[in-house]
Amino acid sequence: MCILRVAGKQLDVDRHLAVSGLTADKVFRAGEPRWMSQPDGKRNEMSGFTVEVSRGSSSCLDEQANDAIGFLRQHEAALARLRAAPGVEDMRLDFRVDLRIDRQNVMAQFDYFPPELVSRAGALGLGLEISIYPMDLEKLARTRQAGGS
C-alpha cells in the first residue's frame, strides 16, 4: 500500500482538499489526539491528510511504485498547486513494505525506486518514505511449512 501524506502546522486541510480535488482517506488536525483508538495523551503537531495512491501488496514494491507513477502523472497539476500552497510543509509518498529479514534465510533487505518515480516525485517536491512492517508471522510459518520462502 502507498499513500500520499500532506501536512503542515498551519495547513487548512478542508480548503486544500477542495482546491486539489483529491479525496482524503484520513484527515488529522493539529491539537487533536494522535491515535483516536489508543489515547496515549499525544496530540498531532500538524494538520494534514492522506490519500490512497496504491493498494498494491506490501510484498510487492514494484506494483506500488508503478501505481505511484500513474498517480503522479494523473494528478501532476493538482500536486504542484498543493506543494506551492500556503501552510503545506511536507508532502511525501509513503510505501508500506514487508520486513523480509529473518535469521534463517534473508540477511539483508534492498528496495528500489525506478528513476521515473524519483524524478517525478522530486520535481513535485515530494519525499519518498518506506515504512517497514513485520510480516504476518503466521503467514510466514504457513509459507515455510508449504516449502515456500
N, C-alpha and C positions, 0 to 999 in steps of 0.2 A: 504494500500500500504506500502511496506517496501523497503527501498533502502540501499545499501552499499555505504558509503561515505568514500573516501580515500583522505587525504590532507597532505600537508607539505609545509613549506616556500621555500624549495629548491627542491621540487618534480619535476622530469622530467616526466610529465604526458604521453607524447607520448611513451617514452621508456618503462615505466612501464605497460602501456596498451598493448603494443606489446608483452612484455615478459609474462604477466599474461594470455593473451588470452581472457580476459574479454571484453565485449562490453559496452562502456560507453553510458549512456543516456545524461549526461551533462558533459562538461569539463569546468573548470574555471581556470584562471591563475592569479597569484599574480600581482597586479597593474592594472588589468582591472576593469572597473566599476562593482560594485557588482550586480546591477539589471539593465540589459540592457533595459528592458521595462519601468523602472521607475528611470531614472537617478536622484540620490539624492546627487551625489558627493562622495559617499562612494566607496572605492575600496577594492577588495579582498586582504586580507593579506596573504593568502596562495593559492597555486595551488592545483588542485585536480580534482576528477571526481566522478560521482555517477553511480551506476549500479542497474538496477531494480532487486530486489530479489523476490518480490511478488506483484501480482495485487490484492491480497485479499482486501476485503472491509475494510474501516476504522471502520466499526461497528463490525468487527469480528477479534479480535487479534489472536484467536486460529488458524485461517486459515493462517494468515501471519506468525505466529510462526512456523507452520508445513512446510510452503514453505521455510522459512529461514533455518530450519534444513536440508531440502533437498539440498538447495543451498550450505550450508557449507559442506555437505558430498561430493557433486559433485565437488566442487572447492577447496577442502581442501589443496591440494599441491600448487596450484597457490596462494591461500591466505597466506599460510605460507611463500612462497618466497617473496610475496609482503610485508608482515609485516617486513621481515628482510632486505628489500631493502633500500639503502641509500636515504634519503630525505623523507621517509614516517614517519610522526609524529603522525598521527591519523587515525584510522580505526574504523568505527562503523556501526552498523546496526540501521537504523532509522525507527521506526514503527509509521505510521500515525494512530491516534486513535481519534474517535469522542468524544467530550466532552459530557458526559451523565448527568452531574449535571444540574439540574434546580431548581427552587424554589418551585415547587409543588410536584414532585414525587421522585426525586432522590437527596439525600442529600450528598452522598459520592461516589467516583469512585475508584474502585480497579481493577487493571490489573495484570495479572500473566504471567510469562515466565516459561515454563517447564524446568526441570533440564537439559535435553539433550541440549537444546538451550544454556542455560547459560554455561554449561561445554564446549561445542564445541566452542562457541564464545570466552570464556576465554582462552582456550588452543591456539587459534589462535591470541590472543591479540586484539580482537575486543571488543569495548564497545557496550552497548545497550542503545538506546535512545528512548524515547517515545515523539513524537510531537503531542500535543493535539490541535485539531481544533474544533471550534464551529460547531455543526450540522447545516445543512441547515434548517433555521427556517421555511421556507415554507413547507418543507417536514415534519418537526416536527408537524406543525399545522394540516396538512392533516391527519397525522397518529392519532393525538388526536381526530380529528373530526370523524374518522372512528372507534374510540373505541379502538385503539391500545395504547401501552405505549411508 
